[in-house]
Amino acid sequence: MNFRKKILNTFSKEPKQETNGQNRRSFLQKASLGGLSLAAFPTKDISDRVEYITQNVSRNSAPSDLKITDMRIAEIGGDVAFRTPIVRIYTNQGIMGHGDVRDGAAKEYALFLKSRLLGQNPCNVERLFKIISQFGHHGRQGGGVSGVEMALWDLAGKAYNIPVYQLLGGKYRDKVRVYCDTTVSQDPHEYANRMKARVDQGYTALKMDIGINLLKDMPGAVINAPEGNLKPWDSEYRNYNLTQHPFTGVQVTQKGLERLMEFLHIMREKIGYEIPMGTDHWGHFGVNEAIKIAKAAEPYNLAYIEDIIPWHFTDQWREITTSTSTPTQTGEDIYRLEGGFEELINTRAVDIVHPDPNTAGGILETKRIGDYASKHGIGFMHHHAAGPVSFLGCVHSAAATENFLWLEHHAVDKPDWENLVTGLDGPIVQNGYVTVPNKPGLGVELNEEVVSKYLVKGEKLFAPTPEWNEIRAWDRLWS
């Protein structure tokens, strides 16, 4: 039997009750399974021939016609990450974009924006950001705008089939350096051993949480101690951790200061001086105590002393910065360049700015902050403590910004954290670096099976959110 007769006999065995559409599908399936070329079917009509030859062509290739059709949330937490709402934006072409709302923030910060986005083309990222940016603010309140902005970039990259860093103008580096901290110990030797273990894991930049929490069992170390015998916050309307630093009346005595420096001394003896070491979570106290600590730490050549007072006390930050050779750093709770980072940078109030892209306004706004800091000779890092989706968003922003230093990795001890996403050859972090993804968008997709495992109690996996489709509002800020 010749080849043509064999093919015709194959199709003659199709059940007669099939519709034309079913016959066409059967034809295409058999052709595909047989590995046959289009030339083998000269008797089929042109529509069948075109459908066959284009069966593997992506249909997600019309960016100008892309429209947002839905937005939903899956909120995770527990043993995999800090509580983090994951944003998913749907489109009319079947592609989806993902981003994270800032860890610890409310998912409603993102859902509130849905009615402003439906029907819009997600590729117009900057234009849409200008529509929604008025609904963000400092701290966790910037999380909704920032998470949505990341999801828009993810969609734009997928629509144009290029990685996000390329949409930002290209990359300065192929790998992004990360830093990490570790669990705290009241024993300075054990604490140093834990830091050394991070070095042994391949990390080349570290941070340790060190502060008056390490002095709570040491008599005579802290004046007006929040957990001391006087219990000074028992009669206050707010807790110590909600009281801004200048208003606590907390002071560190010489005895307490020497104990804190002992932690730094033993740490440096253990890991050496080559590796950069930053510090955070010193406590809530005023500018004088901050200067005292920063000056005492000078012999240990810290990479930075972070958030030792709230970011918005710009004049006080400048006073600290000019009083010590220990580099100063702040910024994880600041939203946007204008109205936030701009004054800190213009006045050189700190040595390093430290935006969290999940608060700062997303990927492009974080790059703008870095570029502006570079113009003024200020260092630039990334804070991050959410899921791997926005972590990769940070990687794209960092890769595209010239003066970038290090990106925070806050999930070293959470083995399933990386398993929340697929699409990259693991592990994501290798020897203290992340290879910049070259896949479209952010470069990953969600592993829904793992995400489902860590949904917070009562949460469903991307449940419909029709109640946020329409909000009657007049958003204009001027008359």
N, C-alpha and C positions, 0 to 999 in steps of 0.2 A: 504494500500500500504506500503510495507516494505521500509526501508531507502534507500537501494541500488536502487530499482526501481524508487523511487522519484528523486534521483540524476540523473539517466540516462534519465528520462523523462524531467528533467530540461534542460539538454544539447541537447536533441533531438529537442527542440524548437528553436535552433539557426538558423538564415536564411541560406539557402543553398548557397547564393552567396558570403558568406564570404570566404576570403582566409584562408590558414592554419594559417598564422600569426594572423589574426583577431580571428580565432577560439581559438587559444592559449590564446590570451589576454582575450577573453570572459571567458574562462575556469578559468583563474587566478583571474579575477575580481569577478566572482561568488563564487569561493572558498573562496576568502578573505572576501567578504561581508557576507558569510554564517558562517564564523568562523570555517570552517571545517579543520580537520587535514589531513595530507598527506595520512594517511592510508585509508582514505575514498575513494581514487581514485586508486585502484590497476590496473585499465585498462589503465591508462595514461602512456605514454612513459617516460623514465628516464629523458629526458631533461625538460619536463614539471614539473616533480616532483622536480627536482633540482631548477628550476626557481622559483617555488612556495615557497619552503622552505627558499630560500635566498632572497626573494623579499624585505625584510626590512634591509638587510645587507648594511652597508655603502660601497660605491665603492671608497671612498677617503682614502684608507688604504694601499697604495703602495708608501710610501715616497721615496723609491729608484728610482722609475720611474716618479717622479713628475718633470714637466718641466714648465718653465715660457713661456706663449704664448702671453701675451699682458700687457701693462701698460697704464693706463689712469688717468685723473685728473678731479675732480669736485671742483671748487673753490668757497668757501662761504665767506660771510662777512655780514656787516650791523648790525642788532640788535641781532644777535645770537653769534657773536664772532669777534675778529679781523680778518682781511682778511687772510684766510687760505686755501691753496690748499690741498685737500685730495687726497692721492695716492691710487689707487687700482691696485693690481697686479693679473693677471689671470693665471690659470694653465690648463694643459691638463686633470686634474681630476675634474674640476668643482669647486674646492675650491678657495677662493680669500683671499688676505691679504690686510690690510689697514694700512696706516700711514699718518701723517700730515707733510707737509713741514712747516718750521718755520713761525709763523705768520708774515705777512708783506713781506715775501720773494716771489721771482718769481717762478712760477710753472715750468719754463724752467730749473731751477736748478735740478729738478727731471727728467724731460723728456729727458734731455741730456744723462741720464744714461741708457735709455731703450735699446739702441743697444748693450750695454755691458751685458745685462741681459737675453735677449731672448734666449730660448733654454736651459738655465741653471736650475739646481735643486735648488729651493729656500731654501731647508733645509741646504745647505752648506753656512750658513750665514756668518761665519767668512771669508771664502775664497772669497765670493762675495764682502764682505766689503773691502778686500784688493785690489780688482780690481777697485772699484769705489771710494775709499776714497781719491785718489789723486785729485778728482774733487770737493772736498769740501774745505771750508776755513772758517775763522772767521766770526762772525756776521750772517747775513741772508744767506750768501753763503754756510754755512754748512747745510742749510735746506733741500736741495735735497737729499744728501747722508743720512742724519739722518732719513728723512721720509721714504725713501726706506728701510733702515735697519730695521725700526720698522715693515714695511709691511712684510718683509722677516721673522721676528720672529713670526709674527701673523700666517703666512702660515705654518711655521715649527711646531708651537704648534698645529695647526689644523690637520696637517698631522699625527702627532704622538699622537693626542688626549690628550694633556696635556697642562696646563697653561704655559705661558712664564717663570714665575719665577722659575718653576721647571727645565726648560732647562738651567737656569743660576746657578743651584746648590741648589735650595730650598730657603725658605724664613726665615727671622729672625723675622717677625712680621705678624700677621693676619690683622692688620689695619694700615693704613698709615695716619699720622697726617698732616693736611693741614693748611696753613696760608692764610690770605686774607687781602686786603686793602679795602679802600672805597673811595667814591668821596670826592674831596677836597672842603673845605669851607674857605673863608677869615675870618670867625668868629671862633676863637679858641674854643668857647663854643659849637657852632654848630658842629664843626669838632669832638670834643670829644664825643658829643652825637651820632654822626654817628658811631664812633668806639665802643661805648657802645652797640649800636644796634647789631653789629657783635657778641659781647660777648653773648648777649641775644639770638642770633640765634644758639649758641652752639660752636662757634669757640674758640679755645684755644690758638691760636697764631695769631698775627696781624702784619700788616705793614702799615705805613702811609707815603704818599708822602708829603714831607715838604722841602721847599727851598726858594730861592730868588723870586720865582713866587708869594709868599705870601707877598712880600715886595714892589711890583711894584707901589703901590699907597701911599707909605710911604716916604716922603721926608727925605733925609739924611741917608737912610738905606743901600744903595748900591752905590759903586763907579764904574763908567763906566758901569752903568746899561744898559742891552741890549735894554730895552724899555724906557730908560730915555730920557731927553730933548736933550742930545748930539747926540743921534742916531748914535752911533759909528760904526754900521755895514752897514750903508747906502752906504758907499764907498768901501765895501769889496766884493770880488768875491763870498764869501760864507756867509751863515747866521750864526747867533750866535750858533744855535743848531748843526751846522756842524763844529764848531770850537772846537778843542780839548782843554781841560781844562787849561793847562799851558799857552795857547796863547791868552787868552781873556782879561787879565788885570782887571778882575772883582774882587772887594774886598767887604767884608761885614763889615760895621762899627759896633761900639759897640752898637749903637742904634738898628741897624738891628739884631744883634746877640741876644740882649735881647728880641726882639719881637719873634724871632724863638724859643727861649727857653720858652717863654710864652705858645706857642702851646704845647710843651712837658709837661710843668708843669700842665696845665689844663687837658690835656689828662690823665696824671697819677692820678690826683685827681679824675677823673671820673671813670677810669677802675681799678685803684689800681696797685699794683706792682707784683702781682702773675703771671699775664699773660705776656708772652714774647712779646715785641714790637720792631719791626725793622723799619728802615727809609730808604727812597730812594728819588731820584730826587732832590738833594740839589741844583744843579746848576753846571755851568761850571766855575771853578776857580782852581787856582793852589794849590800846596801842603801846603803852609803856611795857606791859608784860611781853608783847610780841617782839619789841625791840630787844628786850633783855634776852629772850630765847634765841632770836636770830643771831645776835652777837656771840652768845655762848657757843653756838653750833659752828661758828666759823672754822675752827681747827679741823672739822670733819668734812669740809668741802662738799656740802650737800649740793645736789643738782638744782634744788629749789625747795622752798618752804611754802606749802600750798594753803590757801584759804585760812590764814591765821587770824584774819578779821573778815567781815562781810565785804563783798566786792564793791558795793556802792559807796563806801567811805573813801573816795578817791584821794582826798588830801592826806588822810591817815596812811593810806598805802604808800603814797609818795614819801611820807616821813619815815616809814619803816625802810623802804628801799634805799633811801639816801643815808641811812644810819648804819648799814651793814653791808658786808661783802657777800653774805648769803643771798643767792638769787631768790626773788619773790615771784609768786605765781597765783593767778586767780582766773575765774571765768566760766566754770562749769554751769553756773546758774544764770548766765547773761543771755538775753534774747536780742539778737541782731547786732549789726555794727553800729548803726545810728541809734542813739539813745542808750547804748550799752558799752560796747568795747571802745568806741571812738574816743571818749574822754580819757579812759585809762591809757590808751596808746598815745594820744596827743600830748598828755602831760607826763609821759614816761613814768607813770605811777607804779608800774610793775616791770620786772625784767622779762617775764614770759606771760603770754595770754594763753588760756587753756579752755577753749570752747568745747562744749559737748554738742555735736551736730544734731542730737535729738532735742536740744533746747534752743540752740543758737539760731535756728531757722532752716536747718537742713544742709544739704551738700553744697550748693552754690553759695549760700550765705556764709558758710564756714570758710570756704575758699576766699571769699571777699575779705573776711576778717584777717585771714592769714596774709593775703596780699597787702592789706593796709598796714599790718604789723611789720611786714618786711620793709615797706617804704620808710618806716620810722625806726628801724633797727631793733625791733622787739622780737623775742623768740616766740615760737608758736607750737603748741602741742594739741592733742585731742584727748578729752575725757570721754569715757564710754563705760556703761554698766548695764546694758540691755541685752537683747538677743543677737544672734549672728547675722540677721538680715541687715540691721543698721550698723553692725560692726563692719560689714563689707562696704556699706555706704561710706563709713569713715575712711576705709582704705582707699576708695576712689578719690575722695576729697583730699586725703593726704598725698596721694600719688601725684595729684595735679597742682599742688601748691609748693613753691620752691623752697620756702624757709621752714618746712615742717621738720620737727624733731622726732617725737615718739607718740604712739597711740596706746591708750590704756586697754589692757585685757583683764577683765574682772571675773573670768569664769574658768580659771586654770584648773580648779578642783571640781569642776562639774563635767563629768565625762560625756553626758548626753547633750551638752550644749551644742557641740559641733554637729550632732546628728539631727538637729532641728531643720537643717537644710541639706539639699543635695546639689550635685552639679560640679563640685570641685574635688580634685584628688586630695584626700585628707592626709594628715591633719591640716586644718586651716592654718594654724600657727606652728611653724617648724623652726626650731633653733632660734626662737625669739623674733622671727620675721614672718610676715604674710606676703606671699606672692600675689601681685596685683592681678585679679581675674581679667582674662581677655575675652570672656564670653559676653554676649549681649546683655545690656542692662547692668544690674549689680553682679550678675554672674552666677546666681543661685536660684533655686526654687525651694519651696517648703516641703519638708517631709511630713505630710499630714498625719501619718501614723504616730510619729514621735510627738508632734505638736498636740495631738489629741490626748496623749498620755499625760501631759502636763497642764491641761486646761485648769484654770482655777475653778473652785467649787461653784456649780450652778451655771458655768459658761458652756456654750455650745460652739462647735467648730464653724466659724463664719456663718452664723445664723442670719437670716434676713433682717434688715433694718429699715422697713418701709416708713416707720414713724419719723425718720429723719429726712425723708425725701423732700418735704416742703416745709419751709418756715417763712411765715409772712414777716418780713423785716425790711427796714430801710437802712442800708449799711453805710450810706454816705456820711462822711465825717465833717462836711462843710455845708454852708448854705449859700 
